[in-house]
Structure formats: C-alpha cells, structure tokens
Amino acid sequence: MILREVQPGEKPTEMALRMLRATLTHGSVSALSLVSHAAPLEELIRTLTSGQLMLPQPDSRGARIGTGHVWQLLQHDGEWRAQRVLDGGVLL
C-alpha cells in the first residue's frame, strides 16, 4: 500500500479521509462497527463508499442518519458498500 504525501490544495480533512480509505481498502479489515453522531458517520460512509450509498431523507434536524440507526459497511473486491440495518436484523 502506498500512501502519498499531501496533494497540492488538499485540506487536512481530505487527506485524513483519503488515508483512512486507502488503509481500509488495502488492509485486512472487511467489516466495521461505528458509533458516532450523524454528520461524522455520514461523511465517513460517503467517503468510504465513494458517494455510492442511499441515504434516507433528512429528518427535522437535517440529519440523514437518525438516532440509533445501525449501518453495515462491508468491503467486497476492494470497494466498500454501506447499508442501513433495520431494527432486529443483521445483514451479511
């Protein structure tokens, strides 16, 4: 795995997300369990999946990931996929 230096004009947060994605994509991690507030999780999931995810409509606070929502992230063929786990269910 090669992690490049900061790119011209790249913000620190962009670099951190790029490095996290590279580490997770090329590492041995195949599943994640994340607990946080809505906005950080949404950004992380969006970044890991390269924007390829379906989010519900924003709630009254503007959050797309609601209180107590559980999301599953799985890596398959070097790509991360995300899906919300509905109450009482575990996806694999």
PyMOL commands that set and color helices and strands:
alter all, ss='L'
color gray80, all
select helices_A, chain A and resi 12-26+38-48
alter helices_A, ss='H'
color red, helices_A
select strands_A, chain A and resi 31-32+70-76+79-85
alter strands_A, ss='S'
color yellow, strands_A
deselect
rebuild
show_as cartoon
